[in-house]
Amino acid sequence: MSSRAVDDYLRHLTVERGLARNTLASYRRDLAMYEAWLEREAIGGPERVSEADLSAFARYLGAEREPALAVSSVARVLSSVRGLHRFLAEEGRTATDPARNLRPPKLPMRLPKAIPVEQVAAIIEAAGIGEEVVALRDVALLELLYATGARVSEATALNVDDLVDDEVVRLFGKGGKQRIVPVGSYARRALDAYLVRSRPVLSVRGSATPALFLGVRGRRMSRQAVWQVLQDAAERAGVAASVSPHTLRHSFATHLLSGGADVRVVQELLGHASVATTQIYTLVTADTLREMYTAAHPRAR
C-alpha cells in the first residue's frame, strides 16, 4: 500500500504533467519497490529518508537485490525516486531534497548494430522478389534507406518533390531540420524504376497524395509498413541477425567510415547535431581494424 506522499506525487504527475497511463504505472511500480525497501529497513516514509539511505537503496538495487536489476532498470527506478523527493522538497514537505546528489549508474555504451555489405545487398535483392509493383517499391525504399542513412520517419515523410534531382534527396530530420543527402547510383536506378513503373499504379488506388512511397491502397506508407517490408526481405534473404530500418542507418554510417569517410561528413549526412553522436560509429570501425591487425600482423599476438 502506497504512502500519502507517493499518492500525492502520482496525482501530481497525472494532473500537472499529464503523463500517459503506462508511464504512470511504471512510476507506481518503481516507487512501490522503494517503499517496500524503506519499510523493510524500518526507515519510515519518504519524508524521513537521508542521503545515506538513498545510497544504500541504490546499492541494494544493483547488487544486493535478488535478482539484481539491470543497470538500465536501476537508472529508471532511481529517476522515479529522485522525482518523488524533488516534489516533496518543492511542496515544503521536507526541508531539503536528500536525492539531489543521487546519480544513476552509468549505462553501458551501446554500439550501433550494423550488418555487412553482403547482407545488405542480399536483403535488397530479396525485396525484389514478388509482384512487380510492390517489389519495385520495396527495392527503391530499401535502397534509399541504405544510400542516405535516413531515419524511417524521414523516409516515410518524403514527397516526390523532395527528390531534388537525380543526384540528391531532401530529408527533414528532428525539429524539422533540413539536409541534402546524395543518392548513389543503385538507389537512383531503383527510384527511377519505381517512379515510372510502380508508383503510378499504386497512386490510382487512393486519393491524390504527394508521398513518395505508397502502400498498396495508394496512401503514404507507415513506419510499421516499412519495418514489415524489411523484415520480410531479411527473412527471404536468410539473414538471421535482427534487422530494422535503423539497422540500415547504422550500416550506412559504419560502412562510410570503414571506407574512409570523414566523421564530420558522416555527421552531416546523418543529421546529427553533434559530432560526438556520430563518433560512436568510429568505435565500431576501430574494432574491425583491431581484428584485422591481430589476424594479419606477425607480432600482434
QUIVENFEN-V822754 format. One record per backbone hydrogen bond with DSSP energy under -0.5 kcal/mol. NH is the residue of the N-H (numbers start at 0). CO is the residue of the C=O. If there is no record, write none. Layout:
nh=<NH:NH>
co=<CO:CO>
//
This chain:
nh=<6:7:8:9:10:11:12:13:14:15:16:18:23:24:25:26:27:28:29:30:31:32:33:34:35:36:37:38:39:40:41:42:43:47:48:53:54:55:56:57:58:59:60:61:62:63:64:66:68:73:74:75:76:77:78:79:80:81:82:83:84:85:86:87:88:89:90:91:92:93:97:99:101:110:113:119:120:121:122:123:124:125:126:127:127:128:134:135:136:137:138:139:140:141:142:143:144:145:146:147:148:154:155:156:157:159:161:162:163:164:168:169:170:170:172:172:175:176:178:180:180:182:187:188:189:190:191:192:193:194:195:196:197:198:200:201:202:203:204:205:211:213:214:217:220:225:226:227:228:229:230:231:232:233:234:235:236:237:237:238:239:246:247:248:249:250:251:252:253:254:255:256:257:258:259:260:264:265:266:267:268:269:270:271:276:277:278:279:280:281:282:282:283:284:285:286:287:288:289:290:291:292:293:294:295:296:299>
co=<2:3:4:5:6:7:8:9:10:11:11:12:19:20:21:22:23:24:25:26:27:28:29:30:31:32:33:34:35:36:38:37:37:44:45:49:50:51:52:53:54:55:56:57:58:58:59:64:60:69:70:71:72:73:74:75:76:77:78:79:80:81:82:83:84:85:86:88:87:87:95:96:98:108:111:115:116:117:118:119:120:121:122:123:124:125:130:131:132:133:134:135:136:137:138:139:140:141:142:143:144:150:151:152:154:209:158:159:161:167:180:161:168:178:170:176:172:173:170:168:178:166:183:184:185:186:187:188:189:190:191:192:193:193:197:197:198:199:201:202:157:211:218:214:212:221:222:223:224:225:226:227:228:229:230:231:232:233:234:233:237:243:243:244:245:246:247:248:249:250:251:252:253:254:256:255:261:261:262:263:264:265:266:266:273:273:274:276:277:278:278:279:279:280:281:282:283:284:285:286:287:288:289:290:291:292:296>
//
